[in-house]
Amino acid sequence: MDGNNKNDSERNASKRLLKDFRREHPHLEVIIVEDGLASNYPHLALLDELKLEYIIMVKPGDHSFLFDWVKHVVRQLSLLSK
């Protein structure tokens, strides 16, 4: 096994896959689409380092600060448009 639990194993396998993919296809433009398991800084930093575009699922329960910030921005924008 790659890690102490299932999530660790998936993360380590994903890291290997992405590095191998980019090494084999250095100029291919792709968009990586992943679920909430990938919505963490180390993984996103790896995608940025490998110059891969991405769409990552995020859940309110896992990222409450982000969702609160978006609500705040929407409220501010609605006040500006009045």
PyMOL Python script that loads the backbone (N, CA, C, O; Angstrom):
from pymol import cmd

cmd.read_pdbstr("""\
ATOM      1  N   MET A   1       0.824  -1.180   0.000  1.00  0.00           N
ATOM      2  CA  MET A   1       0.000   0.000   0.000  1.00  0.00           C
ATOM      3  C   MET A   1       0.873   1.251   0.000  1.00  0.00           C
ATOM      4  O   MET A   1       1.979   1.230   0.541  1.00  0.00           O
ATOM      5  N   ASP A   2       0.394   2.334  -0.597  1.00  0.00           N
ATOM      6  CA  ASP A   2       1.152   3.569  -0.703  1.00  0.00           C
ATOM      7  C   ASP A   2       1.089   4.436   0.545  1.00  0.00           C
ATOM      8  O   ASP A   2       1.948   5.301   0.719  1.00  0.00           O
ATOM      9  N   GLY A   3       0.111   4.243   1.417  1.00  0.00           N
ATOM     10  CA  GLY A   3      -0.063   5.132   2.573  1.00  0.00           C
ATOM     11  C   GLY A   3      -0.692   4.411   3.731  1.00  0.00           C
ATOM     12  O   GLY A   3      -0.899   3.198   3.694  1.00  0.00           O
ATOM     13  N   ASN A   4      -1.000   5.183   4.777  1.00  0.00           N
ATOM     14  CA  ASN A   4      -1.574   4.602   5.991  1.00  0.00           C
ATOM     15  C   ASN A   4      -3.054   4.293   5.857  1.00  0.00           C
ATOM     16  O   ASN A   4      -3.585   3.484   6.618  1.00  0.00           O
ATOM     17  N   ASN A   5      -3.724   4.914   4.915  1.00  0.00           N
ATOM     18  CA  ASN A   5      -5.137   4.634   4.713  1.00  0.00           C
ATOM     19  C   ASN A   5      -5.475   4.787   3.234  1.00  0.00           C
ATOM     20  O   ASN A   5      -4.619   5.140   2.423  1.00  0.00           O
ATOM     21  N   LYS A   6      -6.724   4.518   2.899  1.00  0.00           N
ATOM     22  CA  LYS A   6      -7.152   4.558   1.498  1.00  0.00           C
ATOM     23  C   LYS A   6      -6.872   5.908   0.855  1.00  0.00           C
ATOM     24  O   LYS A   6      -6.368   5.968  -0.267  1.00  0.00           O
ATOM     25  N   ASN A   7      -7.201   7.013   1.568  1.00  0.00           N
ATOM     26  CA  ASN A   7      -6.977   8.334   0.989  1.00  0.00           C
ATOM     27  C   ASN A   7      -5.504   8.592   0.722  1.00  0.00           C
ATOM     28  O   ASN A   7      -5.154   9.156  -0.314  1.00  0.00           O
ATOM     29  N   ASP A   8      -4.634   8.186   1.644  1.00  0.00           N
ATOM     30  CA  ASP A   8      -3.203   8.349   1.421  1.00  0.00           C
ATOM     31  C   ASP A   8      -2.765   7.573   0.189  1.00  0.00           C
ATOM     32  O   ASP A   8      -1.981   8.073  -0.619  1.00  0.00           O
ATOM     33  N   SER A   9      -3.264   6.364   0.045  1.00  0.00           N
ATOM     34  CA  SER A   9      -2.897   5.546  -1.110  1.00  0.00           C
ATOM     35  C   SER A   9      -3.333   6.200  -2.411  1.00  0.00           C
ATOM     36  O   SER A   9      -2.570   6.237  -3.376  1.00  0.00           O
ATOM     37  N   GLU A  10      -4.555   6.716  -2.443  1.00  0.00           N
ATOM     38  CA  GLU A  10      -5.051   7.383  -3.650  1.00  0.00           C
ATOM     39  C   GLU A  10      -4.246   8.637  -3.949  1.00  0.00           C
ATOM     40  O   GLU A  10      -3.931   8.915  -5.106  1.00  0.00           O
ATOM     41  N   ARG A  11      -3.914   9.387  -2.919  1.00  0.00           N
ATOM     42  CA  ARG A  11      -3.134  10.613  -3.125  1.00  0.00           C
ATOM     43  C   ARG A  11      -1.743  10.299  -3.670  1.00  0.00           C
ATOM     44  O   ARG A  11      -1.272  10.958  -4.597  1.00  0.00           O
ATOM     45  N   ASN A  12      -1.093   9.300  -3.098  1.00  0.00           N
ATOM     46  CA  ASN A  12       0.248   8.937  -3.572  1.00  0.00           C
ATOM     47  C   ASN A  12       0.204   8.399  -4.992  1.00  0.00           C
ATOM     48  O   ASN A  12       1.071   8.720  -5.804  1.00  0.00           O
ATOM     49  N   ALA A  13      -0.788   7.591  -5.297  1.00  0.00           N
ATOM     50  CA  ALA A  13      -0.927   7.057  -6.654  1.00  0.00           C
ATOM     51  C   ALA A  13      -1.203   8.182  -7.647  1.00  0.00           C
ATOM     52  O   ALA A  13      -0.667   8.182  -8.755  1.00  0.00           O
ATOM     53  N   SER A  14      -2.035   9.133  -7.252  1.00  0.00           N
ATOM     54  CA  SER A  14      -2.343  10.269  -8.114  1.00  0.00           C
ATOM     55  C   SER A  14      -1.092  11.096  -8.387  1.00  0.00           C
ATOM     56  O   SER A  14      -0.851  11.523  -9.516  1.00  0.00           O
ATOM     57  N   LYS A  15      -0.311  11.313  -7.354  1.00  0.00           N
ATOM     58  CA  LYS A  15       0.928  12.082  -7.500  1.00  0.00           C
ATOM     59  C   LYS A  15       1.860  11.416  -8.521  1.00  0.00           C
ATOM     60  O   LYS A  15       2.406  12.082  -9.401  1.00  0.00           O
ATOM     61  N   ARG A  16       2.030  10.115  -8.392  1.00  0.00           N
ATOM     62  CA  ARG A  16       2.880   9.378  -9.350  1.00  0.00           C
ATOM     63  C   ARG A  16       2.327   9.475 -10.756  1.00  0.00           C
ATOM     64  O   ARG A  16       3.065   9.745 -11.704  1.00  0.00           O
ATOM     65  N   LEU A  17       1.017   9.254 -10.892  1.00  0.00           N
ATOM     66  CA  LEU A  17       0.384   9.294 -12.213  1.00  0.00           C
ATOM     67  C   LEU A  17       0.574  10.650 -12.876  1.00  0.00           C
ATOM     68  O   LEU A  17       0.955  10.720 -14.044  1.00  0.00           O
ATOM     69  N   LEU A  18       0.313  11.725 -12.142  1.00  0.00           N
ATOM     70  CA  LEU A  18       0.412  13.058 -12.725  1.00  0.00           C
ATOM     71  C   LEU A  18       1.844  13.404 -13.127  1.00  0.00           C
ATOM     72  O   LEU A  18       2.070  13.982 -14.190  1.00  0.00           O
ATOM     73  N   LYS A  19       2.805  13.053 -12.283  1.00  0.00           N
ATOM     74  CA  LYS A  19       4.207  13.315 -12.629  1.00  0.00           C
ATOM     75  C   LYS A  19       4.631  12.512 -13.853  1.00  0.00           C
ATOM     76  O   LYS A  19       5.301  13.033 -14.744  1.00  0.00           O
ATOM     77  N   ASP A  20       4.238  11.245 -13.891  1.00  0.00           N
ATOM     78  CA  ASP A  20       4.560  10.404 -15.050  1.00  0.00           C
ATOM     79  C   ASP A  20       3.881  10.928 -16.308  1.00  0.00           C
ATOM     80  O   ASP A  20       4.489  10.974 -17.377  1.00  0.00           O
ATOM     81  N   PHE A  21       2.618  11.322 -16.174  1.00  0.00           N
ATOM     82  CA  PHE A  21       1.872  11.845 -17.314  1.00  0.00           C
ATOM     83  C   PHE A  21       2.565  13.074 -17.894  1.00  0.00           C
ATOM     84  O   PHE A  21       2.766  13.166 -19.105  1.00  0.00           O
ATOM     85  N   ARG A  22       2.929  14.016 -17.029  1.00  0.00           N
ATOM     86  CA  ARG A  22       3.552  15.250 -17.504  1.00  0.00           C
ATOM     87  C   ARG A  22       4.928  14.974 -18.108  1.00  0.00           C
ATOM     88  O   ARG A  22       5.304  15.611 -19.092  1.00  0.00           O
ATOM     89  N   ARG A  23       5.678  14.042 -17.541  1.00  0.00           N
ATOM     90  CA  ARG A  23       6.980  13.683 -18.103  1.00  0.00           C
ATOM     91  C   ARG A  23       6.826  13.094 -19.505  1.00  0.00           C
ATOM     92  O   ARG A  23       7.609  13.403 -20.403  1.00  0.00           O
ATOM     93  N   GLU A  24       5.816  12.246 -19.686  1.00  0.00           N
ATOM     94  CA  GLU A  24       5.581  11.596 -20.975  1.00  0.00           C
ATOM     95  C   GLU A  24       4.928  12.536 -21.991  1.00  0.00           C
ATOM     96  O   GLU A  24       5.098  12.357 -23.197  1.00  0.00           O
ATOM     97  N   HIS A  25       4.189  13.527 -21.516  1.00  0.00           N
ATOM     98  CA  HIS A  25       3.463  14.454 -22.404  1.00  0.00           C
ATOM     99  C   HIS A  25       3.698  15.897 -21.937  1.00  0.00           C
ATOM    100  O   HIS A  25       2.772  16.544 -21.448  1.00  0.00           O
ATOM    101  N   PRO A  26       4.919  16.399 -22.082  1.00  0.00           N
ATOM    102  CA  PRO A  26       5.254  17.711 -21.511  1.00  0.00           C
ATOM    103  C   PRO A  26       4.507  18.893 -22.121  1.00  0.00           C
ATOM    104  O   PRO A  26       4.380  19.931 -21.472  1.00  0.00           O
ATOM    105  N   HIS A  27       4.012  18.767 -23.342  1.00  0.00           N
ATOM    106  CA  HIS A  27       3.367  19.905 -24.000  1.00  0.00           C
ATOM    107  C   HIS A  27       1.872  19.714 -24.237  1.00  0.00           C
ATOM    108  O   HIS A  27       1.216  20.597 -24.788  1.00  0.00           O
ATOM    109  N   LEU A  28       1.337  18.587 -23.833  1.00  0.00           N
ATOM    110  CA  LEU A  28      -0.078  18.315 -24.050  1.00  0.00           C
ATOM    111  C   LEU A  28      -0.928  19.183 -23.124  1.00  0.00           C
ATOM    112  O   LEU A  28      -0.713  19.216 -21.913  1.00  0.00           O
ATOM    113  N   GLU A  29      -1.891  19.880 -23.711  1.00  0.00           N
ATOM    114  CA  GLU A  29      -2.795  20.705 -22.911  1.00  0.00           C
ATOM    115  C   GLU A  29      -3.993  19.864 -22.487  1.00  0.00           C
ATOM    116  O   GLU A  29      -4.725  19.335 -23.323  1.00  0.00           O
ATOM    117  N   VAL A  30      -4.178  19.751 -21.189  1.00  0.00           N
ATOM    118  CA  VAL A  30      -5.286  18.954 -20.647  1.00  0.00           C
ATOM    119  C   VAL A  30      -5.934  19.721 -19.501  1.00  0.00           C
ATOM    120  O   VAL A  30      -5.358  20.667 -18.962  1.00  0.00           O
ATOM    121  N   ILE A  31      -7.120  19.305 -19.145  1.00  0.00           N
ATOM    122  CA  ILE A  31      -7.786  19.807 -17.949  1.00  0.00           C
ATOM    123  C   ILE A  31      -8.063  18.605 -17.057  1.00  0.00           C
ATOM    124  O   ILE A  31      -8.777  17.682 -17.450  1.00  0.00           O
ATOM    125  N   ILE A  32      -7.505  18.620 -15.874  1.00  0.00           N
ATOM    126  CA  ILE A  32      -7.696  17.555 -14.900  1.00  0.00           C
ATOM    127  C   ILE A  32      -8.992  17.843 -14.142  1.00  0.00           C
ATOM    128  O   ILE A  32      -9.167  18.949 -13.632  1.00  0.00           O
ATOM    129  N   VAL A  33      -9.893  16.879 -14.060  1.00  0.00           N
ATOM    130  CA  VAL A  33     -11.159  17.022 -13.335  1.00  0.00           C
ATOM    131  C   VAL A  33     -11.146  15.986 -12.211  1.00  0.00           C
ATOM    132  O   VAL A  33     -11.004  14.788 -12.457  1.00  0.00           O
ATOM    133  N   GLU A  34     -11.297  16.475 -10.953  1.00  0.00           N
ATOM    134  CA  GLU A  34     -11.209  15.564  -9.812  1.00  0.00           C
ATOM    135  C   GLU A  34     -12.284  15.884  -8.769  1.00  0.00           C
ATOM    136  O   GLU A  34     -12.901  16.949  -8.789  1.00  0.00           O
ATOM    137  N   ASP A  35     -12.485  14.932  -7.865  1.00  0.00           N
ATOM    138  CA  ASP A  35     -13.483  15.104  -6.815  1.00  0.00           C
ATOM    139  C   ASP A  35     -12.892  15.826  -5.606  1.00  0.00           C
ATOM    140  O   ASP A  35     -11.755  16.295  -5.648  1.00  0.00           O
ATOM    141  N   GLY A  36     -13.669  15.909  -4.541  1.00  0.00           N
ATOM    142  CA  GLY A  36     -13.280  16.652  -3.359  1.00  0.00           C
ATOM    143  C   GLY A  36     -12.024  16.153  -2.674  1.00  0.00           C
ATOM    144  O   GLY A  36     -11.388  16.918  -1.948  1.00  0.00           O
ATOM    145  N   LEU A  37     -11.642  14.902  -2.874  1.00  0.00           N
ATOM    146  CA  LEU A  37     -10.419  14.380  -2.279  1.00  0.00           C
ATOM    147  C   LEU A  37      -9.204  15.186  -2.731  1.00  0.00           C
ATOM    148  O   LEU A  37      -8.216  15.287  -2.003  1.00  0.00           O
ATOM    149  N   ALA A  38      -9.278  15.756  -3.928  1.00  0.00           N
ATOM    150  CA  ALA A  38      -8.149  16.509  -4.489  1.00  0.00           C
ATOM    151  C   ALA A  38      -8.140  17.973  -4.070  1.00  0.00           C
ATOM    152  O   ALA A  38      -7.219  18.704  -4.432  1.00  0.00           O
ATOM    153  N   SER A  39      -9.137  18.416  -3.319  1.00  0.00           N
ATOM    154  CA  SER A  39      -9.226  19.847  -2.984  1.00  0.00           C
ATOM    155  C   SER A  39      -8.400  20.159  -1.738  1.00  0.00           C
ATOM    156  O   SER A  39      -8.934  20.515  -0.687  1.00  0.00           O
ATOM    157  N   ASN A  40      -7.082  20.016  -1.886  1.00  0.00           N
ATOM    158  CA  ASN A  40      -6.165  20.347  -0.804  1.00  0.00           C
ATOM    159  C   ASN A  40      -4.919  21.002  -1.393  1.00  0.00           C
ATOM    160  O   ASN A  40      -4.549  20.748  -2.539  1.00  0.00           O
ATOM    161  N   TYR A  41      -4.281  21.847  -0.587  1.00  0.00           N
ATOM    162  CA  TYR A  41      -3.171  22.643  -1.098  1.00  0.00           C
ATOM    163  C   TYR A  41      -2.036  21.818  -1.709  1.00  0.00           C
ATOM    164  O   TYR A  41      -1.590  22.149  -2.808  1.00  0.00           O
ATOM    165  N   PRO A  42      -1.550  20.764  -1.055  1.00  0.00           N
ATOM    166  CA  PRO A  42      -0.426  20.036  -1.661  1.00  0.00           C
ATOM    167  C   PRO A  42      -0.753  19.504  -3.062  1.00  0.00           C
ATOM    168  O   PRO A  42       0.095  19.539  -3.954  1.00  0.00           O
ATOM    169  N   HIS A  43      -1.960  19.020  -3.250  1.00  0.00           N
ATOM    170  CA  HIS A  43      -2.337  18.482  -4.562  1.00  0.00           C
ATOM    171  C   HIS A  43      -2.469  19.596  -5.596  1.00  0.00           C
ATOM    172  O   HIS A  43      -1.983  19.463  -6.719  1.00  0.00           O
ATOM    173  N   LEU A  44      -3.123  20.693  -5.221  1.00  0.00           N
ATOM    174  CA  LEU A  44      -3.268  21.816  -6.146  1.00  0.00           C
ATOM    175  C   LEU A  44      -1.913  22.422  -6.491  1.00  0.00           C
ATOM    176  O   LEU A  44      -1.692  22.839  -7.628  1.00  0.00           O
ATOM    177  N   ALA A  45      -1.007  22.473  -5.519  1.00  0.00           N
ATOM    178  CA  ALA A  45       0.344  22.982  -5.780  1.00  0.00           C
ATOM    179  C   ALA A  45       1.067  22.091  -6.780  1.00  0.00           C
ATOM    180  O   ALA A  45       1.794  22.586  -7.641  1.00  0.00           O
ATOM    181  N   LEU A  46       0.871  20.770  -6.673  1.00  0.00           N
ATOM    182  CA  LEU A  46       1.484  19.851  -7.639  1.00  0.00           C
ATOM    183  C   LEU A  46       0.925  20.097  -9.038  1.00  0.00           C
ATOM    184  O   LEU A  46       1.686  20.146 -10.005  1.00  0.00           O
ATOM    185  N   LEU A  47      -0.385  20.252  -9.158  1.00  0.00           N
ATOM    186  CA  LEU A  47      -0.978  20.529 -10.463  1.00  0.00           C
ATOM    187  C   LEU A  47      -0.417  21.823 -11.050  1.00  0.00           C
ATOM    188  O   LEU A  47      -0.125  21.888 -12.245  1.00  0.00           O
ATOM    189  N   ASP A  48      -0.266  22.843 -10.223  1.00  0.00           N
ATOM    190  CA  ASP A  48       0.323  24.104 -10.684  1.00  0.00           C
ATOM    191  C   ASP A  48       1.779  23.900 -11.113  1.00  0.00           C
ATOM    192  O   ASP A  48       2.202  24.385 -12.162  1.00  0.00           O
ATOM    193  N   GLU A  49       2.528  23.182 -10.295  1.00  0.00           N
ATOM    194  CA  GLU A  49       3.941  22.913 -10.604  1.00  0.00           C
ATOM    195  C   GLU A  49       4.081  22.190 -11.943  1.00  0.00           C
ATOM    196  O   GLU A  49       5.006  22.465 -12.708  1.00  0.00           O
ATOM    197  N   LEU A  50       3.169  21.273 -12.219  1.00  0.00           N
ATOM    198  CA  LEU A  50       3.212  20.499 -13.467  1.00  0.00           C
ATOM    199  C   LEU A  50       2.556  21.245 -14.628  1.00  0.00           C
ATOM    200  O   LEU A  50       2.481  20.737 -15.746  1.00  0.00           O
ATOM    201  N   LYS A  51       2.082  22.457 -14.343  1.00  0.00           N
ATOM    202  CA  LYS A  51       1.433  23.293 -15.361  1.00  0.00           C
ATOM    203  C   LYS A  51       0.240  22.583 -16.006  1.00  0.00           C
ATOM    204  O   LYS A  51       0.084  22.551 -17.227  1.00  0.00           O
ATOM    205  N   LEU A  52      -0.598  22.013 -15.123  1.00  0.00           N
ATOM    206  CA  LEU A  52      -1.827  21.355 -15.548  1.00  0.00           C
ATOM    207  C   LEU A  52      -3.013  22.221 -15.128  1.00  0.00           C
ATOM    208  O   LEU A  52      -3.072  22.680 -13.987  1.00  0.00           O
ATOM    209  N   GLU A  53      -3.944  22.442 -16.034  1.00  0.00           N
ATOM    210  CA  GLU A  53      -5.182  23.145 -15.705  1.00  0.00           C
ATOM    211  C   GLU A  53      -6.084  22.152 -14.972  1.00  0.00           C
ATOM    212  O   GLU A  53      -5.948  20.941 -15.151  1.00  0.00           O
ATOM    213  N   TYR A  54      -7.003  22.659 -14.150  1.00  0.00           N
ATOM    214  CA  TYR A  54      -7.829  21.732 -13.376  1.00  0.00           C
ATOM    215  C   TYR A  54      -9.180  22.322 -12.997  1.00  0.00           C
ATOM    216  O   TYR A  54      -9.365  23.536 -12.903  1.00  0.00           O
ATOM    217  N   ILE A  55     -10.112  21.398 -12.784  1.00  0.00           N
ATOM    218  CA  ILE A  55     -11.419  21.690 -12.198  1.00  0.00           C
ATOM    219  C   ILE A  55     -11.560  20.716 -11.041  1.00  0.00           C
ATOM    220  O   ILE A  55     -11.545  19.502 -11.240  1.00  0.00           O
ATOM    221  N   ILE A  56     -11.697  21.250  -9.825  1.00  0.00           N
ATOM    222  CA  ILE A  56     -11.737  20.412  -8.630  1.00  0.00           C
ATOM    223  C   ILE A  56     -13.049  20.662  -7.891  1.00  0.00           C
ATOM    224  O   ILE A  56     -13.435  21.810  -7.670  1.00  0.00           O
ATOM    225  N   MET A  57     -13.719  19.603  -7.516  1.00  0.00           N
ATOM    226  CA  MET A  57     -14.956  19.678  -6.736  1.00  0.00           C
ATOM    227  C   MET A  57     -14.626  20.134  -5.319  1.00  0.00           C
ATOM    228  O   MET A  57     -13.656  19.658  -4.731  1.00  0.00           O
ATOM    229  N   VAL A  58     -15.409  21.040  -4.767  1.00  0.00           N
ATOM    230  CA  VAL A  58     -15.263  21.414  -3.365  1.00  0.00           C
ATOM    231  C   VAL A  58     -16.630  21.317  -2.691  1.00  0.00           C
ATOM    232  O   VAL A  58     -17.663  21.574  -3.310  1.00  0.00           O
ATOM    233  N   LYS A  59     -16.617  20.942  -1.419  1.00  0.00           N
ATOM    234  CA  LYS A  59     -17.857  20.789  -0.659  1.00  0.00           C
ATOM    235  C   LYS A  59     -17.891  21.826   0.448  1.00  0.00           C
ATOM    236  O   LYS A  59     -16.865  22.098   1.071  1.00  0.00           O
ATOM    237  N   PRO A  60     -19.066  22.417   0.705  1.00  0.00           N
ATOM    238  CA  PRO A  60     -19.158  23.443   1.754  1.00  0.00           C
ATOM    239  C   PRO A  60     -18.636  22.968   3.111  1.00  0.00           C
ATOM    240  O   PRO A  60     -17.992  23.738   3.823  1.00  0.00           O
ATOM    241  N   GLY A  61     -18.896  21.744   3.469  1.00  0.00           N
ATOM    242  CA  GLY A  61     -18.445  21.242   4.763  1.00  0.00           C
ATOM    243  C   GLY A  61     -16.940  21.139   4.885  1.00  0.00           C
ATOM    244  O   GLY A  61     -16.398  21.211   5.988  1.00  0.00           O
ATOM    245  N   ASP A  62     -16.258  20.971   3.760  1.00  0.00           N
ATOM    246  CA  ASP A  62     -14.803  20.853   3.772  1.00  0.00           C
ATOM    247  C   ASP A  62     -14.107  22.195   3.604  1.00  0.00           C
ATOM    248  O   ASP A  62     -12.935  22.333   3.954  1.00  0.00           O
ATOM    249  N   HIS A  63     -14.816  23.182   3.073  1.00  0.00           N
ATOM    250  CA  HIS A  63     -14.207  24.473   2.744  1.00  0.00           C
ATOM    251  C   HIS A  63     -15.131  25.621   3.139  1.00  0.00           C
ATOM    252  O   HIS A  63     -15.477  26.455   2.302  1.00  0.00           O
ATOM    253  N   SER A  64     -15.529  25.667   4.395  1.00  0.00           N
ATOM    254  CA  SER A  64     -16.500  26.673   4.832  1.00  0.00           C
ATOM    255  C   SER A  64     -15.967  28.093   4.641  1.00  0.00           C
ATOM    256  O   SER A  64     -16.740  28.988   4.299  1.00  0.00           O
ATOM    257  N   PHE A  65     -14.673  28.321   4.851  1.00  0.00           N
ATOM    258  CA  PHE A  65     -14.117  29.663   4.672  1.00  0.00           C
ATOM    259  C   PHE A  65     -14.312  30.134   3.230  1.00  0.00           C
ATOM    260  O   PHE A  65     -14.708  31.276   2.997  1.00  0.00           O
ATOM    261  N   LEU A  66     -14.039  29.264   2.274  1.00  0.00           N
ATOM    262  CA  LEU A  66     -14.194  29.606   0.860  1.00  0.00           C
ATOM    263  C   LEU A  66     -15.645  29.963   0.543  1.00  0.00           C
ATOM    264  O   LEU A  66     -15.905  30.967  -0.120  1.00  0.00           O
ATOM    265  N   PHE A  67     -16.578  29.160   1.007  1.00  0.00           N
ATOM    266  CA  PHE A  67     -17.992  29.408   0.722  1.00  0.00           C
ATOM    267  C   PHE A  67     -18.484  30.679   1.402  1.00  0.00           C
ATOM    268  O   PHE A  67     -19.292  31.411   0.830  1.00  0.00           O
ATOM    269  N   ASP A  68     -18.007  30.951   2.621  1.00  0.00           N
ATOM    270  CA  ASP A  68     -18.366  32.199   3.296  1.00  0.00           C
ATOM    271  C   ASP A  68     -17.823  33.399   2.529  1.00  0.00           C
ATOM    272  O   ASP A  68     -18.506  34.416   2.404  1.00  0.00           O
ATOM    273  N   TRP A  69     -16.607  33.289   2.019  1.00  0.00           N
ATOM    274  CA  TRP A  69     -15.993  34.378   1.254  1.00  0.00           C
ATOM    275  C   TRP A  69     -16.785  34.649  -0.025  1.00  0.00           C
ATOM    276  O   TRP A  69     -17.036  35.805  -0.368  1.00  0.00           O
ATOM    277  N   VAL A  70     -17.178  33.587  -0.730  1.00  0.00           N
ATOM    278  CA  VAL A  70     -17.956  33.760  -1.967  1.00  0.00           C
ATOM    279  C   VAL A  70     -19.289  34.447  -1.655  1.00  0.00           C
ATOM    280  O   VAL A  70     -19.698  35.348  -2.388  1.00  0.00           O
ATOM    281  N   LYS A  71     -19.969  34.040  -0.585  1.00  0.00           N
ATOM    282  CA  LYS A  71     -21.234  34.689  -0.203  1.00  0.00           C
ATOM    283  C   LYS A  71     -21.012  36.175   0.079  1.00  0.00           C
ATOM    284  O   LYS A  71     -21.814  37.018  -0.324  1.00  0.00           O
ATOM    285  N   HIS A  72     -19.926  36.485   0.768  1.00  0.00           N
ATOM    286  CA  HIS A  72     -19.606  37.885   1.071  1.00  0.00           C
ATOM    287  C   HIS A  72     -19.391  38.686  -0.220  1.00  0.00           C
ATOM    288  O   HIS A  72     -19.920  39.788  -0.359  1.00  0.00           O
ATOM    289  N   VAL A  73     -18.631  38.146  -1.144  1.00  0.00           N
ATOM    290  CA  VAL A  73     -18.362  38.835  -2.414  1.00  0.00           C
ATOM    291  C   VAL A  73     -19.657  39.038  -3.191  1.00  0.00           C
ATOM    292  O   VAL A  73     -19.871  40.113  -3.751  1.00  0.00           O
ATOM    293  N   VAL A  74     -20.509  38.048  -3.235  1.00  0.00           N
ATOM    294  CA  VAL A  74     -21.788  38.174  -3.946  1.00  0.00           C
ATOM    295  C   VAL A  74     -22.633  39.282  -3.318  1.00  0.00           C
ATOM    296  O   VAL A  74     -23.247  40.077  -4.030  1.00  0.00           O
ATOM    297  N   ARG A  75     -22.663  39.335  -1.980  1.00  0.00           N
ATOM    298  CA  ARG A  75     -23.415  40.405  -1.312  1.00  0.00           C
ATOM    299  C   ARG A  75     -22.843  41.778  -1.663  1.00  0.00           C
ATOM    300  O   ARG A  75     -23.595  42.715  -1.929  1.00  0.00           O
ATOM    301  N   GLN A  76     -21.533  41.895  -1.663  1.00  0.00           N
ATOM    302  CA  GLN A  76     -20.892  43.172  -1.982  1.00  0.00           C
ATOM    303  C   GLN A  76     -21.199  43.577  -3.431  1.00  0.00           C
ATOM    304  O   GLN A  76     -21.470  44.746  -3.706  1.00  0.00           O
ATOM    305  N   LEU A  77     -21.155  42.640  -4.324  1.00  0.00           N
ATOM    306  CA  LEU A  77     -21.447  42.941  -5.728  1.00  0.00           C
ATOM    307  C   LEU A  77     -22.900  43.356  -5.917  1.00  0.00           C
ATOM    308  O   LEU A  77     -23.197  44.241  -6.720  1.00  0.00           O
ATOM    309  N   SER A  78     -23.802  42.721  -5.183  1.00  0.00           N
ATOM    310  CA  SER A  78     -25.219  43.088  -5.318  1.00  0.00           C
ATOM    311  C   SER A  78     -25.451  44.488  -4.767  1.00  0.00           C
ATOM    312  O   SER A  78     -26.310  45.207  -5.279  1.00  0.00           O
ATOM    313  N   LEU A  79     -24.716  44.894  -3.745  1.00  0.00           N
ATOM    314  CA  LEU A  79     -24.836  46.257  -3.210  1.00  0.00           C
ATOM    315  C   LEU A  79     -24.303  47.268  -4.214  1.00  0.00           C
ATOM    316  O   LEU A  79     -24.853  48.363  -4.328  1.00  0.00           O
ATOM    317  N   LEU A  80     -23.256  46.931  -4.938  1.00  0.00           N
ATOM    318  CA  LEU A  80     -22.668  47.838  -5.921  1.00  0.00           C
ATOM    319  C   LEU A  80     -23.587  48.051  -7.127  1.00  0.00           C
ATOM    320  O   LEU A  80     -23.591  49.119  -7.740  1.00  0.00           O
ATOM    321  N   SER A  81     -24.357  47.022  -7.452  1.00  0.00           N
ATOM    322  CA  SER A  81     -25.203  47.122  -8.637  1.00  0.00           C
ATOM    323  C   SER A  81     -26.504  47.889  -8.390  1.00  0.00           C
ATOM    324  O   SER A  81     -27.264  48.128  -9.329  1.00  0.00           O
ATOM    325  N   LYS A  82     -26.766  48.273  -7.155  1.00  0.00           N
ATOM    326  CA  LYS A  82     -28.011  49.003  -6.831  1.00  0.00           C
ATOM    327  C   LYS A  82     -27.833  50.482  -7.056  1.00  0.00           C
ATOM    328  O   LYS A  82     -28.766  51.256  -6.839  1.00  0.00           O
TER     329      LYS A  82
END
""", "prot")
cmd.dss("prot")
cmd.show_as("cartoon", "prot")
cmd.util.cbc("prot")
cmd.orient("prot")
